[in-house]
Amino acid sequence: MPSGPERPRPSGRFLEKDLGDEYLFLRADGNRFHVLNGSAREIYLLCDGSRTVEEIVAAMLARYRVDERTATLDVEETLRGLAEIGLVDRG
């Protein structure tokens, strides 16, 4: 039984550093790192556990001149990638 809309949030499995243009992640054991920039960084920053995917899409629509379908696809693809590498938990 679903518990409500999905609200992506940071996984907490990486050390993080926001450098403004880029967001760096280092796994605690130091064996892996990731760098986000551009819209991927912005989407990650919106994943604080309080926003639904739809609210993240709306925020991106307010920032960029793209149609809703494109924004939705971009947000979904980015969230899928962030979850696959362990940066966000979806739920």
N, C-alpha and C positions, 0 to 999 in steps of 0.2 A: 504494500500500500504506500503510495507516494506521500512524503511528508511536507510537500509544498514545492514552490518553485526552486530551481537550482540557484545556489548562491556561491559561486566560486570564491575560494580563499587561498592565501598562501599556505603551502604545505608545511613550512617551518623546518624543512630538512636541509636547507642551505643557509650559509652565511650570506648576507645581502649588503650591497652598497649601491646607492643611487648617486650617479655622477652627473645627473642633469640630462645629458644627451643619451647616456647609456645606463643600463642597470646591470650590475655584475652579481653573479651567484657563484659561490664556491661551496662544494660539498664539504662537510665537516672533516672528512678524512683527507681532504686536499687533492683527491684523485680526479676530480671532475669540476669543470667550471662552465658557465654559460653566460652569454652577453645578450641583452635585449636592447634594441634601439627602435626609434620611430614609433609606429603605432603599436607594435608588440609591447614596448615599454609602457605606453599609455594604457593599454588593455590590462596589463598585469597590475598596474597601480590602482585600477578600478576594481580589482578582485580582492576586496577586503572582507568578504563574507556578509556584507550588508546589502549588496546590490544583486539583483537578479540578472540573468543573461540579457533579458529584454532591456533593463535599465542601462547595462553596459553598452548595448547597441545604440540606445537613445543618446547616451553621452557622446559616442563616436559620431553619430549623425549631427550633433550640435557643433562638433569641432571641424568636421570635414564636409566638403561638398560632394557627397556620394549618395546614391539612392539607397533606400532601406534594404533591398535585396543584397546589394554589394556589401553594405556594412554588416548585415547579419551573417553572410558567408565568411567575411573576413574575421569577425569576432569568433564565430564557431571554429573556424580552422585554427586560429591562434590559441583558443582555449584547449582544443584537442591536443595541439603540439605541446603546450605548457604542461598539461596533465601527463602526457606520455613521458616527458623527461623529468617529471616529479616536482615541478615548481609550484603547481596549484593542485588543490583538491577540489573536485567538482561535487557538489552536493547541496 
